[in-house]
Amino acid sequence: MTERRPNRTPTLSSQPRGGPGGPPGPGGPGGGPAGHLMRPKERAKNIRGTVLRLWGYLKRQGWSLVVILVLVAASSGLGLLGPYLMGIAIDNYILPGDLPGLARILLLTLAVHLATALISWWQVYLMATTAQRTVRDIRNDLFAKLQTLSLRFFDQRPHGELMSRLTNDVENISAVLNDGVTQFISSVMSIAGVMIIMLVINVRLAIVSMITMPLMMVLSNWVAKYTRQGFREQQQYLGDLNGIIEETVTGQHVVKAYVREQAVIEQFKVVNRKLRAAASRAQIFAGTLGPISNFVNNVGLAIVAGAGGWMAVQGLATVGTIAAFINYARQFSMPLNQIANLYNTIQSAVAGAERVFEVLDEKPELVDDPDAIPLTDIRGDVVFDNVCFSYEPGVPVLKNVSLHARRGQTIALVGPTGAGKTTIVNLLTRFYDIDSGSITVDGIDIRRLKMADLRRELGIVLQDTFLFSDTVMENIRYGRLDATDEEVIAAAKLANADQFIHRLPEGYQTQLSERAGNISQGQRQLLAIARAILADPSILILDEATSSVDTRTEKHIQEAMLRLMEGRTSFVIAHRLSTIREADAILVINNGEIIERGTHAALLAQKGFYYHLYMSQFKGHHETLPELTAVQL
């Protein structure tokens, strides 16, 4: 892609973005994370709203949640029986010396603990499956949302950071759903149950036991405020780090070619230090809550023991009651400690969930009109009428571009790098919407067409061909997923690809490596042409499809392209002017304007911009190109 994109700070100040094997398509290379390295600190924006949205996903599990709640209530209730039975054992059997009665109550206590363990295991099993189904739904929605967003969204964001939201942030949500939900509910139920039982047994001791509870709540809220902020920063810097890793691995050819290994190492260290600092702050604050809560709870336990001992001496309570109360005080502090410790995973999950929901709330820039017209029986008549466009406001890329490609014609777009050639085809595919003017296909404005119908009729072969890590067969079949193996092979033969495919280790079943690094650039182009042939589009876009191959390979690609272009409206972008001499019309573009148009012979006869460009390529003519800005009809 050669046109100007929205400003994004490059990953390396002296390193070209992307490189051999960089991400494909009109969206261009993945955005670098450097612009985020000095980001301001962000706080969690809407905790209540985020939790409610997570609950919206969780409650889809319906009856599983009901069963889990029943099991949690049962295990919490059974857990409260232990201290009560111990108090009865002391007062009714140990002090009177009733050994048979003691044996019976011990067996009952054992049965209670065994039932509690079995129910707890069942609730953990159900919660794990319920949590994973919930996380599956979140992942599906997030990935589906990414497919609806425009290329401009991906142009302006580091790809690694987006991947971090889909993986790391969702995993943080998974962690808290797996372990935190049942533990939190169980803790709350245990606290409520213990309070009720203590009030029933002895109101005075119950009030004494709750003295430290307000202090614990205040300290928890204070720590939570800082841990939430710290975990959000941690997730953001982790996304930045993933962005650097993704770009560096993808652009290894460029890193090594420009000897920038040390530069990327230093950049990685800078972001890694920021991640370490943010993670340390979050973990330190989260870690302080455990010791604080233990101290407060031990103080409360000492108060209960002291008050209970005094009451026992005064005859206001039995020894069994005091023993039961001390155990209930421990059970009262245990869920408080559990809730305090949950802040670690809860704050991390809330921070991750906010980042996930930010993407889910992103509005697609391009959407189908509510009254969109289905595109059927397309002829391929394309008209640009005074089209103006800019990637950034106030920086025009195309200025009043008008052209008419009739059915079956081949229109060549030539001009210097950055002139606007690729932008024209990006607008035709409606990867971006125009600022003014109109683009019509068969007389219908493309903004009134369904985007899926429009793009289904467009076949695109780009300079940087993208192939998936799959077999050769499936990469070609990507053009039409319902195609048979025979149709795939037929398309490959028309694309002059069948011969080299048979030379591959496993023929059509050969597995391509990451970005098809195990085949040549020319072979990748032939597979892309085969894919386009299989799709059978009505309009073709060939974006410098032969610019990176040798002359012999170019001949094979040209033959395949001619078969592909036959009977179709075609737009060809080419720097090698020898490839477009037979075009029906050649449009010369400079500074976003069509400055010349006509056939190859007519443009040479004008001896204008095209003539000088052609002569500089084929005749060693090195005259300075004229500064032409007016449209020459």
C-alpha positions in Angstrom: 0.0 0.0 0.0 1.4 3.3 -0.9 -1.1 6.0 0.1 -0.9 8.1 3.2 -2.4 6.5 6.3 -3.6 8.1 9.5 -0.6 9.1 11.6 0.8 6.4 13.8 4.1 6.4 15.6 6.4 3.8 14.1 7.8 1.1 16.3 11.4 1.9 15.4 12.3 5.4 14.4 14.8 4.2 11.9 13.1 1.0 10.8 10.5 0.7 8.0 7.2 -0.7 9.2 6.2 -4.2 8.2 8.7 -5.7 5.7 8.8 -9.0 3.8 5.9 -11.0 5.0 4.1 -8.0 6.7 0.4 -8.1 7.2 -1.6 -7.9 4.0 -4.5 -6.0 2.6 -5.5 -2.5 2.3 -5.4 -2.0 6.0 -1.6 -1.9 5.9 0.8 -3.1 8.5 -0.2 -3.5 12.1 0.1 -0.4 14.2 3.1 -0.1 16.5 2.8 0.3 20.2 5.3 3.1 20.6 2.7 5.8 20.7 1.3 4.2 23.9 4.5 3.9 25.9 4.0 7.2 27.7 0.2 6.8 28.1 -1.4 8.6 31.1 -2.5 6.5 34.0 -6.1 5.3 33.6 -8.6 4.4 36.2 -11.3 1.9 35.9 -14.2 3.8 34.4 -17.4 2.0 35.4 -17.0 -0.9 37.7 -20.6 -1.4 38.4 -21.5 -1.3 34.7 -18.7 -3.7 33.9 -19.8 -6.2 36.6 -23.4 -6.0 35.4 -22.3 -6.7 31.8 -20.3 -9.7 32.9 -23.4 -10.9 34.8 -25.3 -10.5 31.6 -23.1 -13.1 30.0 -23.1 -15.4 33.1 -26.8 -15.5 33.5 -27.2 -17.0 30.0 -26.2 -20.3 31.7 -29.6 -20.4 33.4 -30.3 -23.6 35.3 -26.6 -24.3 35.8 -26.4 -21.1 37.9 -29.5 -22.1 39.9 -28.0 -25.5 40.7 -24.7 -23.9 41.6 -26.4 -21.4 44.0 -28.3 -24.3 45.7 -25.0 -26.3 46.1 -23.2 -23.2 47.5 -26.0 -22.6 49.9 -26.0 -26.3 51.0 -22.2 -26.4 51.5 -22.2 -23.1 53.4 -25.0 -24.3 55.6 -23.3 -27.6 56.3 -20.1 -25.7 57.1 -21.9 -23.8 59.8 -22.9 -27.0 61.6 -19.4 -27.9 62.6 -18.9 -25.3 65.5 -22.5 -25.8 66.7 -22.0 -29.6 67.0 -18.7 -29.0 68.7 -20.4 -26.8 71.3 -23.1 -29.4 71.9 -20.4 -32.1 72.2 -18.5 -30.1 74.9 -21.6 -29.1 77.0 -23.7 -32.3 76.6 -21.2 -35.1 76.3 -17.6 -34.2 77.2 -18.2 -32.3 80.4 -20.8 -34.9 81.7 -18.5 -37.8 80.5 -21.1 -39.4 78.1 -18.7 -41.3 75.7 -21.4 -43.1 73.7 -23.2 -39.8 73.1 -19.8 -38.2 72.1 -19.2 -41.0 69.6 -22.6 -40.5 68.0 -22.1 -36.7 67.6 -18.6 -37.3 66.3 -20.0 -39.6 63.6 -22.6 -37.0 62.8 -19.8 -34.3 62.5 -17.8 -36.6 60.2 -20.9 -37.1 58.0 -21.5 -33.4 57.8 -17.9 -32.7 56.7 -18.0 -35.5 54.1 -21.2 -34.2 52.6 -19.7 -30.7 52.6 -16.7 -32.0 50.6 -18.8 -33.8 48.1 -21.1 -30.9 47.5 -18.1 -28.5 47.2 -16.5 -30.7 44.5 -19.8 -30.8 42.6 -20.2 -27.0 42.7 -16.5 -26.6 41.5 -17.2 -28.9 38.6 -20.4 -27.1 37.6 -18.8 -23.7 38.0 -15.8 -24.6 35.9 -18.0 -25.7 33.0 -20.4 -22.7 33.4 -17.4 -20.3 33.5 -15.8 -21.7 30.4 -19.1 -21.5 28.5 -19.4 -17.9 29.6 -15.8 -17.1 28.5 -16.5 -18.9 25.2 -19.4 -16.5 24.6 -17.3 -13.4 25.4 -14.5 -14.6 23.1 -16.9 -15.4 20.3 -18.6 -11.9 20.6 -15.2 -10.1 20.7 -13.8 -11.9 17.7 -17.1 -11.5 15.8 -17.0 -7.7 16.7 -13.5 -7.4 15.3 -14.8 -8.8 12.0 -17.4 -6.0 11.7 -15.0 -3.1 12.3 -13.5 -1.1 9.5 -9.9 -1.1 8.4 -9.5 2.3 9.8 -10.0 0.8 13.3 -7.1 -1.6 12.7 -5.0 1.1 11.0 -5.0 3.1 14.2 -4.3 0.3 16.8 -1.4 -2.0 17.5 -2.4 -5.5 16.4 -0.6 -7.1 19.3 -2.6 -5.0 21.7 -5.8 -6.1 20.2 -4.6 -9.7 20.4 -3.9 -9.1 24.1 -7.5 -8.1 24.7 -8.7 -11.3 23.0 -6.3 -13.5 25.0 -4.9 -12.1 28.2 -7.8 -9.9 29.2 -10.3 -12.7 28.5 -8.2 -15.1 30.5 -8.3 -12.8 33.5 -12.1 -12.8 33.3 -12.0 -16.6 33.1 -9.8 -16.8 36.2 -12.3 -14.9 38.3 -15.3 -16.7 37.0 -13.7 -20.1 37.6 -12.7 -19.4 41.2 -14.1 -16.1 42.3 -17.8 -16.3 41.8 -18.6 -19.4 43.9 -16.1 -18.3 46.5 -17.5 -14.9 46.8 -21.1 -16.2 47.1 -20.1 -18.8 49.6 -18.2 -16.2 51.6 -21.2 -13.9 51.7 -23.6 -16.7 52.7 -21.1 -17.9 55.4 -20.9 -14.4 56.8 -24.7 -14.0 56.9 -25.1 -17.5 58.4 -22.5 -17.0 61.0 -24.0 -13.6 62.1 -27.5 -15.2 62.4 -26.3 -18.2 64.4 -24.1 -16.0 66.7 -27.1 -13.7 67.3 -29.3 -16.7 68.1 -26.7 -18.2 70.5 -25.6 -15.1 72.4 -26.4 -11.5 71.3 -23.7 -9.9 73.5 -20.9 -12.0 72.1 -22.2 -11.6 68.6 -22.0 -7.8 68.9 -18.5 -8.1 70.3 -17.5 -10.3 67.3 -18.6 -7.7 64.8 -16.6 -4.8 66.3 -13.8 -5.2 63.7 -16.1 -5.6 60.7 -16.4 -1.8 59.8 -12.7 -1.4 60.0 -12.1 -4.3 57.7 -14.6 -2.9 55.1 -12.9 0.5 55.1 -9.4 -1.0 54.7 -10.7 -3.2 51.8 -12.2 -0.3 49.9 -9.0 1.7 50.3 -6.8 -1.0 49.0 -9.2 -1.9 46.2 -9.1 1.6 44.7 -5.3 1.3 44.1 -5.2 -2.3 43.0 -7.9 -1.7 40.4 -5.9 1.1 38.9 -2.7 -0.9 39.0 -4.2 -3.9 37.3 -5.6 -1.8 34.5 -2.2 -0.3 33.8 -0.7 -3.8 34.0 -3.1 -5.0 31.3 -2.4 -2.0 29.1 1.4 -2.4 29.2 1.0 -6.1 28.6 -0.9 -5.3 25.4 1.9 -2.9 24.4 4.5 -5.6 25.0 2.5 -8.1 22.9 2.4 -5.4 20.2 6.2 -5.2 20.1 6.6 -9.0 20.1 4.0 -9.4 17.3 5.6 -6.7 15.1 9.2 -7.8 15.8 8.5 -11.5 15.0 6.6 -10.5 11.8 9.2 -8.1 10.7 12.3 -10.2 11.5 13.6 -9.7 7.9 13.6 -6.0 8.3 15.1 -6.1 11.9 18.0 -8.2 10.7 18.4 -6.4 7.4 18.9 -3.1 9.2 20.8 -4.6 12.1 18.2 -3.3 14.6 18.3 -6.3 17.0 19.8 -4.1 19.8 17.2 -1.4 19.1 14.3 -3.7 19.5 15.8 -5.3 22.6 16.1 -1.8 24.2 12.6 -0.9 23.2 11.3 -4.2 24.7 13.2 -3.5 27.9 11.6 -0.1 28.2 8.1 -1.4 27.9 9.0 -4.4 30.1 10.2 -2.1 32.8 6.9 -0.2 32.7 5.0 -3.5 32.8 7.1 -4.6 35.8 6.5 -1.3 37.6 2.7 -1.4 37.0 2.4 -5.1 37.9 4.5 -4.5 41.1 2.3 -1.7 42.2 -0.8 -3.7 41.7 0.5 -6.9 43.4 2.0 -4.9 46.3 -1.3 -3.2 47.1 -3.2 -6.5 46.6 -0.7 -8.3 48.8 -1.1 -5.8 51.7 -4.8 -6.7 52.1 -4.1 -10.3 53.4 -1.8 -9.3 56.3 -4.0 -6.4 57.2 -7.1 -8.6 57.3 -5.3 -11.3 59.2 -4.2 -8.7 61.8 -7.7 -7.2 62.2 -9.3 -10.7 62.4 -6.8 -11.9 65.0 -7.5 -8.8 67.0 -11.2 -9.5 66.8 -10.6 -13.2 67.8 -8.7 -12.0 70.8 -11.5 -9.7 71.8 -14.1 -12.5 71.4 -11.9 -14.9 73.5 -11.4 -12.3 76.2 -15.0 -11.3 76.4 -16.1 -15.0 76.3 -13.8 -15.9 79.1 -15.1 -13.1 81.3 -18.7 -14.2 80.5 -17.9 -17.8 81.3 -16.4 -16.8 84.7 -19.5 -14.7 85.4 -21.8 -17.6 84.4 -23.3 -15.7 81.5 -22.2 -18.4 79.0 -21.2 -22.1 79.0 -17.8 -23.4 78.0 -19.3 -25.1 74.9 -20.9 -21.8 73.8 -17.6 -20.0 74.2 -15.8 -22.7 72.2 -18.5 -22.5 69.5 -18.2 -18.8 69.4 -14.5 -18.8 69.0 -14.9 -21.2 66.0 -17.7 -19.1 64.6 -15.4 -16.0 65.0 -12.8 -17.8 62.9 -15.4 -18.8 60.4 -16.5 -15.2 60.4 -13.0 -13.9 59.6 -12.2 -16.6 57.1 -14.8 -15.5 54.5 -13.7 -11.9 55.1 -10.1 -12.9 54.3 -11.3 -14.8 51.2 -13.2 -11.8 49.9 -10.2 -9.6 50.6 -7.9 -12.0 48.8 -10.3 -12.2 45.9 -9.7 -8.5 45.2 -6.5 -9.5 43.4 -8.3 -11.5 40.7 -11.4 -9.4 40.8 -9.6 -6.2 40.1 -7.6 -7.7 37.3 -10.7 -9.2 35.8 -12.6 -5.9 36.0 -9.7 -4.2 34.3 -9.6 -6.8 31.6 -13.3 -6.8 31.1 -13.4 -3.0 30.7 -10.8 -3.4 27.9 -12.8 -6.1 26.2 -16.1 -4.1 26.4 -14.3 -1.1 25.0 -13.9 -3.1 21.8 -17.4 -4.5 22.0 -18.7 -1.0 22.3 -16.8 0.3 19.2 -19.2 1.5 16.5 -18.4 0.1 13.0 -17.5 3.0 10.8 -19.1 1.3 7.8 -22.5 -0.3 8.0 -25.1 -1.4 5.5 -27.9 1.1 4.8 -31.1 -0.1 6.4 -32.7 -0.2 2.9 -29.6 -1.7 1.3 -30.2 -3.1 -2.2 -29.1 -6.7 -2.9 -26.7 -6.8 -5.9 -27.7 -9.4 -8.5 -26.7 -10.0 -12.1 -23.9 -7.5 -12.0 -22.5 -6.2 -15.3 -19.5 -4.4 -13.9 -20.0 -0.8 -15.1 -18.1 1.4 -12.6 -18.3 5.2 -12.3 -16.4 7.5 -10.0 -18.0 11.0 -10.0 -16.0 13.9 -8.5 -14.8 11.7 -5.6 -12.9 13.3 -2.8 -11.4 11.4 0.1 -9.0 11.9 3.0 -7.7 9.4 5.6 -7.3 12.4 8.0 -9.5 15.5 8.1 -7.9 18.3 6.1 -5.4 16.1 4.4 -6.9 15.2 1.0 -5.7 12.1 -0.7 -8.1 12.1 -3.7 -9.4 15.4 -5.3 -12.4 15.3 -7.6 -11.5 12.0 -9.2 -13.9 11.0 -12.0 -13.6 7.9 -14.2 -15.8 5.4 -16.1 -14.9 1.8 -16.4 -17.3 0.0 -18.8 -18.2 -3.6 -18.6 -15.2 -5.8 -19.6 -12.8 -2.9 -19.8 -9.3 -2.9 -18.3 -8.4 0.3 -16.6 -4.8 0.9 -15.6 -3.8 3.2 -12.7 -0.3 4.5 -12.9 1.6 7.2 -11.1 4.3 7.9 -8.4 4.2 6.3 -5.0 1.6 8.0 -2.8 -0.4 9.4 -5.7 -3.7 7.8 -4.7 -3.8 4.7 -6.8 -4.5 2.1 -4.1 -6.9 4.5 -2.4 -9.1 4.4 -5.5 -9.5 0.6 -5.3 -9.9 0.8 -1.5 -12.9 3.1 -2.0 -14.3 0.8 -4.7 -14.2 -2.1 -2.3 -15.7 0.2 0.3 -13.0 -0.4 2.8 -13.4 3.3 3.5 -16.3 5.7 2.7 -15.7 8.7 0.4 -15.9 12.3 1.7 -17.9 13.6 -1.3 -19.0 12.6 -4.8 -20.2 9.2 -5.6 -19.1 5.7 -6.7 -21.6 3.6 -8.6 -21.7 0.0 -9.9 -24.2 -0.6 -12.6 -25.7 2.8 -11.8 -26.2 2.1 -8.1 -24.3 4.1 -5.4 -22.2 1.5 -3.6 -23.3 3.0 -0.3 -26.8 1.7 -1.1 -25.5 -1.8 -1.7 -25.0 -4.6 0.8 -21.2 -4.6 1.5 -21.1 -8.4 1.4 -22.8 -8.5 -2.0 -20.4 -5.9 -3.4 -17.3 -7.5 -2.1 -18.5 -10.9 -3.3 -18.4 -9.5 -6.8 -14.8 -8.1 -6.4 -11.7 -10.2 -6.9 -8.5 -8.7 -5.3 -5.0 -9.8 -6.0 -2.6 -7.7 -3.9 1.1 -7.0 -4.1 1.6 -8.5 -0.6 -0.3 -11.7 -0.9 -1.7 -13.1 2.3 -2.0 -16.9 2.6 -3.1 -18.7 5.7 -1.2 -21.4 7.7 -3.2 -24.2 6.0 -2.9 -26.4 3.0 -2.5 -25.2 -0.5 -5.9 -26.6 -1.4 -7.6 -24.7 1.4 -5.9 -21.5 0.6 -7.2 -21.6 -2.9 -10.6 -22.7 -1.7 -10.8 -19.6 0.4 -12.0 -17.9 -2.7 -15.2 -20.0 -2.6 -15.6 -22.3 0.4 -18.1 -24.6 -1.3 -15.8 -25.4 -4.2 -15.0 -29.0 -4.8 -11.4 -30.3 -5.0 -11.8 -30.6 -8.8 -12.8 -26.9 -9.1 -9.9 -25.9 -7.0 -7.4 -27.8 -9.2 -9.0 -26.4 -12.3 -8.6 -22.8 -11.0 -4.9 -23.6 -10.1 -4.3 -24.8 -13.7 -5.8 -21.6 -15.2 -3.6 -19.7 -12.9 -0.4 -21.6 -14.0 0.0 -22.8 -10.4 -0.7 -26.5 -10.9 2.7 -27.3 -12.1 4.7 -25.9 -9.2 2.0 -27.2 -6.7 2.7 -30.8 -7.9 6.4 -30.2 -7.2 5.6 -29.4 -3.5 6.3 -32.2 -1.0 2.6 -33.1 -0.6 1.1 -31.4 -3.6 -2.2 -29.7 -2.9 -2.1 -31.0 0.7 1.2 -29.2 1.5 0.9 -27.3 4.7 2.0 -23.6 4.3 4.0 -22.1 7.1 3.3 -18.8 8.7 2.6 -16.2 6.0 3.5 -19.0 3.4 7.2 -18.5 4.0 8.0 -21.9 2.6 7.1 -20.9 -1.0 8.3 -18.0 -3.2 6.7 -14.6 -3.7 5.8 -15.5 -7.3 4.2 -18.8 -6.2 2.2 -16.9 -3.6 1.0 -14.6 -6.3 -0.1 -17.5 -8.5 -2.1 -19.0 -5.6 -3.7 -15.7 -5.0 -4.7 -15.5 -8.7 -6.1 -19.1 -8.5 -8.1 -18.0 -5.5 -9.5 -15.1 -7.4 -10.3 -17.3 -10.4 -12.2 -19.7 -8.1 -14.2 -16.8 -6.7 -15.3 -15.9 -10.2 -15.8 -12.1 -9.6 -17.3 -9.6 -11.9 -14.8 -6.9 -11.1 -11.1 -7.4 -10.7 -8.5 -5.4 -8.7 -4.9 -6.2 -9.4 -2.7 -4.1 -7.2 0.9 -4.3 -8.4 0.6 -8.1 -8.5 3.9 -8.6 -10.4 6.1 -6.0 -8.9 8.1 -8.3 -6.7 8.9 -11.2 -9.1 11.4 -12.0 -11.8 10.7 -11.7 -15.5 10.1 -15.4 -16.1 7.7 -15.6 -13.1 6.1 -12.4 -14.3 5.3 -14.0 -17.6 3.5 -16.9 -15.9 1.6 -14.5 -13.7 0.7 -12.3 -16.7 -0.7 -15.3 -18.6 -2.8 -16.2 -15.5 -4.0 -12.6 -15.1 -5.1 -12.4 -18.7 -7.2 -15.5 -18.3 -8.6 -14.0 -15.1 -9.4 -10.6 -16.6 -11.1 -12.1 -19.7 -14.7 -10.7 -19.8 -14.3 -8.8 -16.5 -14.0 -5.2 -15.6 -10.5 -4.8 -14.3 -8.5 -2.2 -12.4 -4.8 -2.8 -12.7 -2.2 -0.9 -10.6 1.3 -1.3 -11.9 4.7 0.3 -11.7 6.0 -1.8 -14.6 4.3 0.1 -17.4 5.1 -2.8 -19.8 2.3 -4.8 -18.1 -0.5 -2.3 -18.9 0.2 -1.3 -22.6 -2.9 -3.2 -23.7 -5.2 -1.6 -21.2 -8.4 0.0 -22.6 -7.6 3.2 -20.7 -4.7 4.3 -18.6 -5.3 6.9 -15.9 -2.2 8.8 -14.7 -2.6 9.9 -11.1 -0.4 12.5 -9.3 -1.1 14.2 -6.0 -4.6 12.7 -5.8 -5.7 13.9 -9.2 -6.1 12.3 -12.6 -3.7 14.4 -14.7 -3.8 12.3 -17.9 -6.0 9.6 -19.4 -6.0 7.6 -22.6 -4.5 4.6 -24.3 -0.9 3.8 -24.2 -0.2 5.1 -27.7 -2.2 8.3 -27.1 -0.5 9.1 -23.9 3.0 8.6 -25.5 1.9 10.9 -28.3 1.1 13.6 -25.7 4.6 13.5 -24.4 3.4 14.5 -21.0 3.8 12.9 -17.5 3.2 9.3 -18.7 5.6 9.7 -21.6 8.4 10.8 -19.3 7.6 8.0 -16.9 7.6 5.4 -19.6 10.8 6.7 -21.2 12.6 6.7 -17.8 11.8 3.0 -17.4 12.5 1.8 -20.9 14.7 4.2 -22.7 17.0 5.5 -20.0 15.4 8.9 -20.2 16.1 10.8 -17.0 14.5 14.2 -17.6 12.8 15.7 -14.6 9.1 14.9 -14.6 6.9 17.9 -15.2 4.8 19.2 -12.3 1.3 18.5 -13.7 -1.7 19.1 -11.5 -4.5 19.9 -13.9 -6.7 17.2 -15.3 -5.8 16.5 -19.0 -8.7 15.0 -20.8 
